[in-house]
């Protein structure tokens, strides 16, 4: 008696569930990338970051080896995000309701993306810093090193402008809430002063990271919205830079 193969499973539109041709398999893979990009905001952010990186490396004229290492790092992050999305889809299919094991599976998959992103960030820093830091240091030098008087005037100017803006918006209290965020404005003003004083990219980046952490704490405490924090950061940085340039022009 001859063996009869089971019929090939068909989809709702009559198409084979499992593609048999290479071009069909390729289309399925591309559709998977499209679906992940369309439904996952983190995937869209990764693609936007990759696009920005392409323009940066084109402008900085990195070596072919450095470009290859950056491309591998970016590809690994995208791969990890795609794998994370696949795991989430399978977990939602198997366990539609809440289950601690399902949560663990999703958390571990997301942790894989985080590890890949950290590795890509380290790779990007080691490669791009030698190109970007000299340009950044030159930009800081164009503004000039602040004096003690300039620093005091800049910080006081930021406080006064924040008070005026808070009074105009009529929201929050002098020390909590309102538009813009006073903590973010002062934090970024101090970060700008430190950057201009040290003229050192590493010190500048670390101080800016501290300012970002201060601003982020206002979001976590639900004291300010993202719009208020961003406006505060822009206000503090812009006023400080303007005051420093005015002092340099006067001197």
C-alpha positions in Angstrom: 0.0 0.0 0.0 1.5 3.3 -1.1 2.0 6.1 1.4 -0.2 9.1 1.0 1.2 12.5 2.2 -1.2 14.6 4.2 -2.6 17.6 2.4 -0.6 20.8 2.8 -2.3 23.2 5.3 -3.8 26.3 3.7 -4.4 29.7 5.1 -7.8 31.6 5.2 -7.3 32.8 1.6 -6.3 29.4 0.3 -2.5 30.1 0.2 -0.1 27.6 1.6 0.8 28.2 5.3 4.4 27.1 4.8 6.1 28.7 1.7 7.7 26.3 -0.7 9.6 28.7 -2.9 12.6 30.9 -1.9 10.9 34.1 -3.0 7.9 33.3 -0.9 10.1 32.7 2.2 11.8 36.0 1.5 8.5 37.8 1.3 7.4 36.2 4.6 10.7 37.4 6.2 10.2 40.9 4.9 6.5 40.9 6.0 7.7 40.0 9.5 10.1 43.0 9.5 7.3 45.2 8.3 4.8 43.9 10.9 7.4 44.4 13.7 8.2 48.0 12.5 4.5 48.8 12.2 3.4 47.5 15.6 6.5 48.0 17.8 7.6 51.6 18.6 11.0 50.3 19.8 11.6 48.8 16.4 10.8 52.1 14.7 13.2 53.9 17.1 16.0 51.4 16.3 15.6 51.9 12.6 15.6 55.7 13.0 18.7 55.4 15.2 20.4 53.3 12.5 19.4 55.9 9.8 21.0 58.7 11.9 24.1 56.6 12.4 24.5 56.1 8.7 24.5 59.9 8.1 26.9 60.3 11.0 29.5 57.8 9.7 29.1 59.3 6.2 29.9 62.7 7.6 32.8 61.6 9.8 34.3 59.3 7.1 35.0 56.4 9.3 37.2 53.5 8.0 35.7 50.4 6.3 36.6 48.2 9.3 34.9 50.7 11.8 31.9 50.8 9.5 31.7 47.0 9.5 31.8 46.8 13.3 29.1 49.5 13.6 26.9 47.7 11.0 27.3 44.4 12.9 26.4 46.0 16.2 23.3 47.7 14.7 22.2 44.5 12.9 22.5 42.6 16.2 20.3 45.1 18.0 17.7 44.8 15.2 17.9 41.0 15.4 17.4 41.0 19.1 14.3 43.3 18.8 12.8 41.1 16.1 13.4 38.0 18.3 11.9 39.8 21.3 8.8 40.7 19.2 8.5 37.0 18.1 8.7 35.8 21.7 6.0 38.3 22.8 3.7 37.2 20.0 4.1 33.5 20.8 3.7 34.1 24.6 0.5 36.1 23.9 -0.8 33.2 21.7 -0.1 30.5 24.3 -1.0 32.6 27.4 -3.5 35.3 26.6 -4.1 36.0 30.3 -1.5 37.0 32.9 0.9 34.4 34.0 4.2 34.9 35.9 6.1 32.6 33.6 4.8 34.5 30.6 6.0 37.7 32.1 9.4 36.1 32.8 9.7 35.1 29.2 8.9 38.6 28.0 11.3 40.2 30.5 14.2 37.9 29.5 13.6 38.6 25.8 13.6 42.3 26.5 16.7 41.9 28.6 18.4 40.4 25.5 17.6 43.6 23.6 19.0 45.7 26.4 22.3 43.8 26.4 22.5 44.1 22.6 21.8 47.8 22.8 24.5 48.4 25.5 27.0 46.5 23.5 26.2 48.6 20.4 26.4 51.8 22.5 29.9 50.8 23.8 31.0 49.9 20.2 29.7 53.2 18.9 31.4 55.2 21.7 34.8 53.5 21.1 34.6 54.1 17.4 33.0 57.5 17.1 34.4 59.3 20.1 37.8 59.9 18.4 35.9 61.6 15.5 33.3 63.5 17.5 35.2 64.6 20.6 37.6 67.0 18.8 34.6 68.6 17.0 32.7 68.9 20.3 35.7 70.4 22.1 36.2 72.9 19.3 32.5 74.0 19.6 32.9 74.4 23.4 36.0 76.6 22.8 34.0 78.8 20.4 31.7 79.8 23.2 34.5 80.4 25.7 35.4 79.6 29.3 32.9 81.2 31.7 34.0 83.5 34.5 32.7 83.4 38.0 30.6 86.4 37.3 29.3 84.9 34.1 28.3 81.7 35.9 26.4 83.6 38.6 24.6 85.8 36.1 23.7 82.7 33.9 22.3 80.7 36.8 20.3 83.7 38.2 19.0 84.5 34.7 17.7 80.9 34.4 16.0 81.1 37.8 14.3 84.5 36.8 13.2 83.3 33.4 11.7 80.1 35.0 9.8 82.1 37.6 8.4 84.4 34.8 7.4 81.5 32.7 5.7 79.7 35.6 3.8 82.8 36.5 2.6 83.2 32.9 1.5 79.6 32.6 -0.2 79.7 36.0 0.4 76.0 36.6 2.1 74.3 39.6 4.0 75.9 42.4 7.4 77.7 42.5 9.1 74.5 43.5 6.9 71.8 42.1 5.1 71.4 38.8 4.4 74.0 36.2 5.9 75.1 32.9 8.9 74.8 32.5 10.6 72.4 34.9 12.9 74.5 37.1 14.9 71.5 38.2 15.6 70.6 34.5 16.5 74.2 33.7 19.0 74.5 36.6 20.4 71.1 36.0 21.1 71.7 32.3 22.4 75.2 33.1 25.0 73.7 35.5 25.8 71.0 33.0 26.5 73.7 30.4 28.7 75.7 32.8 30.7 72.6 33.6 31.1 71.7 30.0 32.3 75.2 29.1 34.6 75.4 32.1 36.3 72.1 31.7 36.4 72.0 27.9 36.5 68.3 28.3 34.1 66.1 26.4 34.1 63.3 29.0 33.3 65.6 31.8 30.7 67.3 29.7 28.9 64.1 28.8 28.9 62.8 32.4 27.5 66.1 33.7 24.8 66.1 31.0 23.9 62.5 32.0 23.5 63.7 35.6 21.2 66.5 34.3 19.2 64.0 32.4 18.8 61.9 35.5 17.6 64.8 37.5 15.1 65.6 34.7 14.0 62.0 34.5 13.3 61.9 38.2 10.7 64.7 37.7 9.0 62.4 35.2 9.1 59.4 37.4 7.6 61.4 40.3 4.9 62.6 38.0 5.7 66.2 38.9 6.3 67.3 35.4 5.3 66.2 31.9 7.8 65.4 29.2 7.0 68.7 27.5 7.7 70.7 30.7 11.0 68.8 31.3 12.2 69.3 27.7 11.3 73.0 27.7 13.2 73.4 31.0 16.3 71.7 29.6 16.2 73.9 26.5 15.6 77.0 28.6 18.5 76.3 31.0 20.9 75.5 28.2 20.0 78.3 25.8 20.1 81.1 28.5 23.4 79.9 29.8 25.0 79.8 26.3 23.7 83.2 25.5 24.9 84.8 28.7 28.4 83.2 28.3 28.7 84.5 24.7 27.6 88.0 25.8 30.2 88.0 28.5 32.8 86.9 26.0 31.8 89.7 23.6 31.9 92.3 26.4 35.3 91.2 27.5 
